[in-house]
Amino acid sequence: MHAYRKCEYVLLFALYFILTLPWSDAQATDAPVAMTGETEIEFEAQSGKTVSAFRGRLEVPANWQDPTDQRISLNYIRFPQTHGTGGTPIVYLAGGPGGSGSATARGRRFPLFMAMREFGDVIAFDQRGTGDSSRAPSCTSNQVIEDNTRYTESELDALYRTAAEQCISQWAEQGIRPQDWTSLQSVGDLDALRRLLNAEKISLWGISYGSHLALAALKSMNDRVERLILASVEGLDQTVKRPSETDAYFSRLQTAINGIPSLQQRHPDVIGLMRVVHAGLGESPLAVTVTPRDAEAYEFLLEKHDLQRIASMMIADPGTALRLLDLYRALAAEYTEPMAGLLANFHRHDAPIDFDAMPFFMDIASGIGSGALQQFEQESEHALLGQALNFPMPQLHDVVPDLDLGDAFRRAPVSSVPALVLIGTLDGRTYPDSQRAAVSGLVNAEITIIENAGHNLFMSSPAVTERILAFMRAEPGVAHISVEDWSQ
């Protein structure tokens, strides 16, 4: 779902700091051949590197429960296998929900996409509602959270619920049906893609929500999945993260900080600092003068829940988490310039609440069980970030009647498909213990811990690529990788 608009600030900020790897040209041994309906293209990465590839589309039912119903179009980019032919296609599943596979392939992970071509065609897949696939329209409500107004959390929840109800009505008028935008519908799309590729099996390569979708696919496509690569795993019952696990993350971050004397001197008590700043803002919000580059200055009243939601967006990776701690240090001294700069770059002044239909419906459909919801509410009362990490879930978990896929969907899969699971110890979005629980039913899973890596871990170290390639070759791999320059 879209981030909280009073503090709009997205995970793309974190990606700005991710490390990359040098790319080396990989030449196919045979001239690649287009499949039926594909178009040959010159694919250009953001680095300027280019490679021959194929763009394809497939038409699928908007709802797999009624295959005769309206159709939607799905886009993919196929990078042909570089060594011979006959390898199992490898389908990349982006996170989010809402991330684009083709856009990811253009970015910092491009070298890894190229390396994976050793084992089969690599498919950068745009899931329904993402990238160049058919998209449901976004919706802008008439609910505005004013920057210079003080709100209680219950007032904010009410504003978001009203905005959501307005958007649901607007989408209904446009013929957008919530039941068409669930992970189970995307599972049907993956099997259709497999058939289009004339493949008996496919391998699934997913990160974050992409791993969530891969696990959902495994439950119905177990005999059609060759291998799994899962990173920063989000289990089927983990759309909403437990606040206590977020608290544990900050303890791990402190341990890592203590290993670097200069950082320890700068941040000797992360949790203590954050609680002091939160308490101060709870009693007296701080006025921040924001001066956008091309607009007039305005006042932003920074409240505790604003900062908690900003924090929830900055802890995905350790580099941005450290920048967050510098913000806290500045706020503790009532120095507002760093916060003003952040808001100037990432916040839209007095913007109305809006939603993108695909992630909005996908998250509500994956949902949360009653027991987990009760646990979340209990833990959030005293947790460092309260209810911020998943906002506006689970606050809106019931806003679309009968969309929740239920506890049967949320049960973890049981499978003997070979799987590689990559877990970063400084991942602030999905956490080591919950990731292990999510894959506990994968009896042939190989778990590799990447010490000091965050959520976007693929390019955190060349050793991660080496580990993935070893797994694809069915060679022994390391169970532990350490990222030495994690604070950069």
DANOR-V63725 format. One record per helix or strand. SS is the DSSP state (helix for helix, strand for strand). FROM is the first residue (numbers start at 0). TO is the last residue. If there is no record, write none. Layout:
SS&FROM&TO ; SS&FROM&TO
This chain:
helix&4&6 ; helix&11&14 ; strand&38&43 ; strand&49&60 ; strand&70&78 ; strand&88&92 ; helix&100&105 ; helix&109&117 ; strand&121&125 ; strand&138&143 ; helix&152&172 ; helix&177&179 ; helix&182&195 ; strand&201&206 ; helix&208&223 ; strand&224&230 ; helix&242&257 ; helix&260&265 ; helix&269&282 ; strand&285&289 ; strand&297&301 ; helix&303&313 ; helix&317&331 ; helix&336&345 ; strand&351&354 ; helix&356&365 ; helix&369&379 ; helix&406&409 ; strand&414&414 ; strand&417&423 ; helix&431&437 ; strand&441&441 ; strand&444&450 ; helix&461&471 ; strand&479&481
